[in-house]
């Protein structure tokens, strides 16, 4: 029996994960604000020596307390007075860098998850899997990402960016400490906490029927459980209605041959073709067919479903490019776009020759 994930699972999960990533971004911005406003905003890059740091504050009328590497504002009416610590100001940069690395890590991971075709071969070929892999399967995410550098190693309890507490003193000599706050008391970072809080994780973790003594899961038993509880579906071949061919069977045959050659689809011509990449890339294909003039339609996302097995709303399946270096590109190219381009290139050249011939 061949299993697939329900088509909407991955999209729903990645959208929810992006919402969690936005929350991480808010925290990142908060630390960046603290970092930017150190020493009246005069520390722009990196950290200064204590003497340079002290001179900034004293030049603004603050009083140095060298024993505690602190300064305070003598005009402050608050109790205690407004003050600054050299070690604390340095810590803001350290902590901001930690949140930045974490945010970038998961931004890259999400881009990969959105571009990865659901593939169970890694799981079906292994006698045991981790609970993290099982969770991804239930959420519609491909466990094949676990072999990629961005996800190696991936554990909900990974603490890649953990640091020791940073200690500092105020101008009165009181001792304080600060940490990044990236990990909670259970050792979970924000997105890992969200994933572990999912009902699917709790169901898997509590089920001893497919768990071995090492804590790993028996692959076959887990897959049967996931199928029974509708986290997986059995793949079935669907016969295509050849009379419902909005682009014509002659063009469909050419498109089928080129998409098959580039590994974009699989299956028989007479059946609904199985798409081998995420729906984001199918969205791209539908738009490119219109954009380069191979078909004329305003219903490309509906029409393409007459040929390729898809029950998703393709209009919504694209990733916005948030890279500030390329703000003009709204849609992010995902895995498979290059293969789509290769498949369409011969058709585009043939179409150009036909147009030129007609003009001649």
Backbone torsions as a table, in degrees:
resi	resn	phi	psi	omega
1	UNK	NA	130.7	179.3
2	UNK	-100.5	127.3	-177.6
3	UNK	-102.6	147.7	170.6
4	UNK	-134.0	164.4	177.6
5	UNK	-93.2	140.8	173.9
6	UNK	-50.8	136.4	-166.4
7	UNK	-61.4	-29.0	-175.4
8	UNK	-86.7	-13.0	-174.1
9	UNK	-59.5	-51.0	-174.9
10	UNK	-62.2	-43.7	-178.7
11	UNK	-63.0	-45.1	179.5
12	UNK	-61.3	-44.4	-178.6
13	UNK	-64.3	-46.5	-177.7
14	UNK	-66.7	-33.3	176.4
15	UNK	-64.9	-42.0	178.3
16	UNK	-66.5	-38.5	178.0
17	UNK	-66.7	-34.2	176.8
18	UNK	-67.6	-32.9	174.4
19	UNK	-63.9	-41.0	176.7
20	UNK	-65.8	-37.2	178.5
21	UNK	-65.7	-33.4	176.2
22	UNK	-62.6	-39.1	177.1
23	UNK	-64.0	-39.9	176.1
24	UNK	-61.1	-40.7	178.5
25	UNK	-60.7	-36.6	177.2
26	UNK	-63.2	-42.1	178.8
27	UNK	-67.1	-40.1	176.8
28	UNK	-59.0	-43.7	-179.8
29	UNK	-65.9	-34.8	178.9
30	UNK	-64.3	-43.0	178.2
31	UNK	-69.6	-34.1	178.0
32	UNK	-65.4	-36.3	178.8
33	UNK	-64.2	-42.5	176.8
34	UNK	-63.3	-42.0	-179.9
35	UNK	-62.9	-43.0	-176.7
36	UNK	-70.1	-28.1	-175.3
37	UNK	-98.3	11.0	175.6
38	UNK	-62.3	141.4	174.1
39	UNK	48.7	51.4	176.8
40	UNK	61.4	25.2	178.7
41	UNK	77.2	11.5	-175.6
42	UNK	-89.2	-8.7	176.2
43	UNK	-97.9	103.5	-174.1
44	UNK	-94.1	-39.6	-175.7
45	UNK	-130.6	128.6	175.4
46	UNK	63.1	-156.0	-179.6
47	UNK	-117.5	156.6	178.8
48	UNK	-104.1	165.2	170.6
49	UNK	-68.3	163.1	-179.8
50	UNK	-59.6	-40.5	-177.7
51	UNK	-63.6	-41.7	178.2
52	UNK	-65.8	-41.9	178.7
53	UNK	-61.8	-48.0	-179.5
54	UNK	-59.0	-42.6	-176.8
55	UNK	-62.8	-33.8	178.1
56	UNK	-63.1	-46.4	-177.6
57	UNK	-68.8	-45.3	-177.6
58	UNK	-67.1	-30.3	176.9
59	UNK	-69.0	-16.9	176.9
60	UNK	-100.7	16.9	173.8
61	UNK	89.4	5.4	179.1
62	UNK	-84.2	160.9	-176.9
63	UNK	-106.7	132.3	179.8
64	UNK	-84.6	140.1	168.5
65	UNK	-121.1	91.8	-169.1
66	UNK	-65.4	-31.7	-178.4
67	UNK	-59.2	-30.4	-176.8
68	UNK	-112.5	9.4	-178.0
69	UNK	47.6	51.6	-178.3
70	UNK	-134.7	163.6	173.2
71	UNK	-137.7	154.1	176.3
72	UNK	-139.5	159.7	-179.4
73	UNK	-92.7	111.6	-177.6
74	UNK	-67.7	-17.9	-179.8
75	UNK	-86.3	-6.2	-177.3
76	UNK	-65.9	137.1	-179.3
77	UNK	-99.5	-0.6	-179.2
78	UNK	-83.8	162.5	175.5
79	UNK	-127.3	118.4	-5.9
80	UNK	-67.9	169.6	-178.1
81	UNK	-69.1	156.0	176.7
82	UNK	-61.4	131.2	-174.2
83	UNK	-144.3	171.9	177.9
84	UNK	-142.1	146.9	178.5
85	UNK	-119.3	135.5	179.5
86	UNK	-60.0	-46.8	-178.7
87	UNK	-66.5	-34.4	178.9
88	UNK	-68.5	-43.4	178.8
89	UNK	-62.4	-37.6	175.7
90	UNK	-65.5	-36.9	-177.5
91	UNK	-62.9	-34.5	-179.1
92	UNK	-57.9	-40.2	178.0
93	UNK	-66.8	-45.3	179.8
94	UNK	-58.6	-45.8	-177.1
95	UNK	-69.5	-40.2	177.7
96	UNK	-59.6	-41.6	179.5
97	UNK	-62.2	-38.3	179.5
98	UNK	-63.6	-47.9	179.4
99	UNK	-65.4	-35.8	179.1
100	UNK	-64.1	-45.8	179.8
101	UNK	-63.0	-40.0	179.9
102	UNK	-66.6	-43.9	180.0
103	UNK	-63.5	-41.1	178.9
104	UNK	-67.7	-36.6	177.9
105	UNK	-58.6	-50.2	-176.9
106	UNK	-76.4	-26.0	173.6
107	UNK	-63.4	-44.4	177.1
108	UNK	-65.2	-39.8	179.1
109	UNK	-63.6	-41.2	-179.8
110	UNK	-66.7	-40.2	175.7
111	UNK	-59.7	-39.5	179.2
112	UNK	-68.4	-43.0	-179.9
113	UNK	-61.2	-38.6	-179.6
114	UNK	-71.0	-23.4	-176.6
115	UNK	-102.1	-1.1	-175.4
116	UNK	-95.0	125.6	176.0
117	UNK	-69.8	140.5	-179.6
118	UNK	-64.8	120.1	-172.3
119	UNK	-140.3	117.5	-177.7
120	UNK	-98.8	4.5	-175.5
121	UNK	-59.0	-38.7	179.5
122	UNK	-58.9	-37.6	-177.1
123	UNK	-78.4	-45.2	-176.5
124	UNK	-68.7	-21.2	-179.4
125	UNK	-92.5	-3.7	-179.5
126	UNK	-114.3	137.4	180.0
127	UNK	-68.4	-28.3	-177.9
128	UNK	-136.7	150.9	178.0
129	UNK	-133.7	168.3	178.2
130	UNK	-87.4	162.5	177.3
131	UNK	-64.9	-29.0	178.3
132	UNK	-66.1	-42.1	177.2
133	UNK	-64.2	-41.9	179.3
134	UNK	-62.4	-41.6	178.9
135	UNK	-61.3	-45.2	179.6
136	UNK	-58.2	-41.5	-180.0
137	UNK	-61.1	-45.6	-179.4
138	UNK	-65.7	-25.7	179.7
139	UNK	-91.2	1.6	179.1
140	UNK	83.8	11.7	-179.1
141	UNK	-97.0	140.4	-175.2
142	UNK	-72.7	125.6	176.9
143	UNK	-69.7	-8.3	179.2
144	UNK	-65.3	-18.3	-179.9
145	UNK	-67.5	-18.7	-177.0
146	UNK	-67.8	-13.9	177.9
147	UNK	-92.4	-2.9	-177.7
148	UNK	-92.2	154.3	-177.7
149	UNK	-58.0	-34.7	-178.0
150	UNK	-64.2	-24.8	-176.4
151	UNK	-113.2	13.8	-178.2
152	UNK	-114.8	116.5	-7.5
153	UNK	-88.1	152.9	173.3
154	UNK	-119.2	122.6	173.2
155	UNK	-145.1	142.7	179.3
156	UNK	-61.6	-17.5	-179.0
157	UNK	-107.5	15.7	176.8
158	UNK	-66.1	140.4	-178.6
159	UNK	-129.7	56.8	-175.4
160	UNK	-58.5	-34.8	-172.6
161	UNK	-108.7	23.2	179.7
162	UNK	-69.2	138.8	176.2
163	UNK	-131.1	160.2	174.4
164	UNK	-73.7	160.1	174.6
165	UNK	-59.0	142.1	176.8
166	UNK	-102.1	122.2	-174.8
167	UNK	-99.2	144.1	177.7
168	UNK	-152.5	168.6	179.1
169	UNK	-126.4	148.8	173.7
170	UNK	-87.8	-177.7	-174.1
171	UNK	-68.3	-14.4	177.1
172	UNK	-95.6	0.5	178.5
173	UNK	88.7	7.3	177.1
174	UNK	-71.7	139.7	-176.9
175	UNK	-92.5	136.6	178.4
176	UNK	-138.3	166.0	174.0
177	UNK	-144.0	156.0	-179.4
178	UNK	-141.2	149.0	175.6
179	UNK	-134.8	170.9	-177.0
180	UNK	-66.7	-28.1	-176.2
181	UNK	72.8	11.3	-179.4
182	UNK	-68.4	-35.8	-178.5
183	UNK	-109.3	137.9	178.5
184	UNK	-82.1	-173.8	-175.7
185	UNK	-65.4	-18.6	177.6
186	UNK	-95.6	5.8	177.9
187	UNK	82.9	19.1	-177.5
188	UNK	-106.4	131.7	171.9
189	UNK	-80.4	168.0	-171.1
190	UNK	-53.8	-50.2	-176.3
191	UNK	-73.0	-35.5	175.2
192	UNK	-63.8	-38.1	176.6
193	UNK	-62.3	-44.0	179.3
194	UNK	-60.2	-45.5	-178.5
195	UNK	-63.4	-42.1	-179.8
196	UNK	-70.2	-22.4	179.5
197	UNK	-80.1	-11.4	-179.2
198	UNK	-64.4	144.7	179.3
199	UNK	-58.8	-36.3	-178.8
200	UNK	-60.3	-40.5	179.4
201	UNK	-64.0	-43.5	-178.6
202	UNK	-63.2	-40.7	179.3
203	UNK	-64.2	-42.2	179.6
204	UNK	-66.8	-45.6	-175.1
205	UNK	-64.7	-31.8	-177.2
206	UNK	-86.5	-9.7	-174.7
207	UNK	-90.4	110.9	-178.5
208	UNK	-88.0	-4.6	-175.8
209	UNK	-69.1	-29.0	179.6
210	UNK	-119.2	16.1	-179.7
211	UNK	-102.6	132.9	177.3
212	UNK	-97.0	174.5	-173.0
213	UNK	-63.3	-26.2	-179.8
214	UNK	-75.7	-10.2	-177.0
215	UNK	97.2	-14.6	176.3
216	UNK	-78.3	170.7	-175.0
217	UNK	-114.6	142.7	174.1
218	UNK	-72.5	120.2	-171.2
219	UNK	-57.2	-51.9	-173.8
220	UNK	-63.8	-43.3	179.7
221	UNK	-64.1	-40.4	179.0
222	UNK	-64.4	-44.7	-178.6
223	UNK	-61.4	-39.8	177.2
224	UNK	-63.0	-41.5	177.8
225	UNK	-63.9	-44.8	-179.1
226	UNK	-62.9	-38.6	177.9
227	UNK	-67.0	-43.8	-179.6
228	UNK	-60.1	-36.5	-177.7
229	UNK	-96.5	15.5	171.3
230	UNK	66.9	24.0	170.0
231	UNK	-82.3	-17.3	175.8
232	UNK	-130.6	154.8	176.4
233	UNK	-124.7	154.7	175.1
234	UNK	-82.0	130.8	179.0
235	UNK	-75.6	129.4	178.3
236	UNK	-125.0	142.8	178.4
237	UNK	-78.4	126.8	-179.4
238	UNK	-110.5	127.2	-179.4
239	UNK	-76.4	133.0	-178.4
240	UNK	-82.3	140.0	175.4
241	UNK	-80.4	102.1	-175.0
242	UNK	-66.4	-20.3	178.4
243	UNK	-76.7	-20.7	177.1
244	UNK	-100.5	76.7	-175.7
245	UNK	-128.7	83.2	-173.1
246	UNK	-60.7	-21.2	-178.2
247	UNK	-104.7	1.0	179.6
248	UNK	84.9	142.5	-176.0
249	UNK	-70.9	-28.0	179.1
250	UNK	-64.6	-47.2	177.7
251	UNK	-68.7	-38.0	-179.5
252	UNK	-58.9	-40.8	-179.9
253	UNK	-63.4	-43.7	178.7
254	UNK	-62.7	-44.5	-179.9
255	UNK	-62.8	-43.3	179.0
256	UNK	-58.2	-46.5	-177.2
257	UNK	-62.5	-44.0	-177.2
258	UNK	-72.9	-39.3	178.1
259	UNK	-66.1	-37.1	177.9
260	UNK	-66.2	-43.1	-178.8
261	UNK	-60.0	-36.1	-178.6
262	UNK	-91.0	4.7	175.8
263	UNK	77.9	17.9	-178.6
264	UNK	-80.2	-29.6	-177.5
265	UNK	-135.3	167.2	171.2
266	UNK	-147.0	165.5	-177.6
267	UNK	113.8	-176.6	-179.6
268	UNK	-92.8	152.0	-178.4
269	UNK	-59.0	-39.3	-175.2
270	UNK	-75.8	-14.4	178.1
271	UNK	-98.6	169.4	172.3
272	UNK	-67.5	127.6	-173.9
273	UNK	-73.7	142.4	178.5
274	UNK	-89.2	122.5	-178.8
275	UNK	-80.6	132.2	-173.9
276	UNK	-96.3	0.5	-178.6
277	UNK	-124.8	173.8	179.2
278	UNK	-64.2	161.6	179.0
279	UNK	-61.0	-25.5	177.3
280	UNK	-56.5	-39.9	-178.0
281	UNK	-75.5	-30.8	175.5
282	UNK	-67.9	-37.4	172.8
283	UNK	-56.4	-44.1	179.9
284	UNK	-62.8	-44.5	179.5
285	UNK	-60.0	-47.7	-178.5
286	UNK	-58.9	-42.4	179.6
287	UNK	-69.2	-39.3	-179.2
288	UNK	-65.9	-36.6	178.7
289	UNK	-58.1	-38.0	177.4
290	UNK	-79.2	-43.7	-173.8
291	UNK	-62.0	-34.9	-179.3
292	UNK	-98.0	8.0	170.9
293	UNK	82.2	18.9	179.7
294	UNK	-78.5	-29.3	175.2
295	UNK	-135.7	156.8	177.1
296	UNK	-119.5	107.3	-179.1
297	UNK	-164.1	156.1	171.2
298	UNK	-108.3	4.4	-177.4
299	UNK	-120.5	41.5	-174.3
300	UNK	-61.3	-33.1	-177.9
301	UNK	-74.3	-27.5	175.6
302	UNK	-81.5	-45.0	-175.8
303	UNK	-62.7	-37.3	-174.7
304	UNK	-66.0	-20.1	178.7
305	UNK	-73.9	-10.6	173.2
306	UNK	-74.4	-13.3	-177.9
307	UNK	-117.5	-36.1	-175.3
308	UNK	-116.5	132.1	-177.6
309	UNK	-68.2	110.1	-177.6
310	UNK	-157.1	126.8	177.4
311	UNK	-114.6	18.3	179.6
312	UNK	-94.1	157.0	173.8
313	UNK	-82.3	93.9	-171.6
314	UNK	-63.8	-22.6	179.8
315	UNK	-58.7	-30.1	-175.9
316	UNK	-93.0	-5.8	-172.7
317	UNK	-94.6	77.7	170.0
318	UNK	-149.7	153.1	179.7
319	UNK	-102.1	127.5	176.8
320	UNK	-76.9	136.4	179.0
321	UNK	-80.2	113.2	-179.3
322	UNK	-100.1	10.3	-179.7
323	UNK	-71.5	116.8	-178.7
324	UNK	-64.7	-17.1	179.7
325	UNK	-75.3	-18.2	-179.4
326	UNK	-136.9	63.1	-175.3
327	UNK	-66.0	-16.9	-177.3
328	UNK	-75.2	-22.5	-177.9
329	UNK	-92.2	103.3	-177.7
330	UNK	-71.4	-39.7	-175.6
331	UNK	-100.0	132.3	-178.1
332	UNK	-85.1	130.1	174.9
333	UNK	-69.5	133.4	-177.7
334	UNK	-116.7	175.1	-178.7
335	UNK	-56.7	130.0	179.4
336	UNK	105.5	-17.1	-179.3
337	UNK	-63.0	-38.8	178.7
338	UNK	-64.2	-39.0	179.2
339	UNK	-67.3	-38.3	175.7
340	UNK	-61.1	-44.5	178.7
341	UNK	-59.2	-43.1	179.7
342	UNK	-63.5	-38.8	-179.7
343	UNK	-68.3	-35.3	-176.4
344	UNK	-84.4	-20.9	-174.6
345	UNK	-57.7	-47.7	178.3
346	UNK	-62.2	-37.2	178.8
347	UNK	-66.7	-37.3	178.6
348	UNK	-66.8	-42.6	179.0
349	UNK	-63.4	-42.0	178.2
350	UNK	-62.6	-41.5	178.9
351	UNK	-64.2	-40.1	178.9
352	UNK	-63.7	-39.3	179.3
353	UNK	-64.8	-39.6	179.6
354	UNK	-64.8	-41.9	179.2
355	UNK	-64.9	-43.0	179.4
356	UNK	-63.5	-39.6	179.6
357	UNK	-64.0	-41.1	179.1
358	UNK	-65.6	-36.6	179.4
359	UNK	-70.3	-33.0	178.7
360	UNK	-71.3	NA	NA
